[in-house]
């Protein structure tokens, strides 16, 4: 027999943060969704160019996004 105590156990999902980034070389804007805060990210188009952080999308009320 297996006894499981489920009265005080909660499964919490990590909070996914969506951030907006800009590449100064190819002028691309990219959104990155991650559970970790990023300090920098390379441009997937240009390769070695580090993207410039523009802000969190949750702090931009005019931007709406969803899962496809």
N, C-alpha and C positions, 0 to 999 in steps of 0.2 A: 504494500500500500504506500502511496506517495502523498504526503501532506505538503501543500504549498500555501504559504501565507501571502495573500495578495492584498491585504488590507492597507498596507502602508508603502507599497511599491508603485512608483510612477515612472513611466517611460518618457523621458524628455528628449526631444529632437534638437539637434544643434540649430542655432539661429543662422539662417543664410543671409548674408549681406550682399547687396548689389551696389557696385560702385561704377562710376563713369570715368573713363580714361581717354586721353587724346595723344595722338602721335604727331609731333611737330614736323616730321620728315614727309610722311605721306598724307597728312591731314585727316587721318581716320579717327572716328570716335568709336570706342568700344565699351561695352558693359561687361563686367566680370562679376559672376556670382560665386561666392566662396564662404565657407564657414570660418575661415581664418582672415584676419586683417592683413592686407598686403601692404608692403612698404614700397614695392616697385614691381613692374612687370615688363617683359620685353614685348615689343610689337610683333604680333603674329604675321604681319604683312612684310615689314621691313627686316625683321630678324633681330639684330643686335640693338636697335634703338630702344631706350627705356621710355615707357609711356609716362605722360604727365597726369597726375591725379587731379580730377575735376570736382569730385564730391561724391557723396552717397546719394543714390537715387531716392531713398526714402525721405531725404531732406529737400527734394525737389517736387513739390506737389503737382506741378503741371505734367510730369512724366508718369505715364502709366505703362505697365508691362505685365505680361502673364506668361505662363508656360504654354508652349505649343504642343 
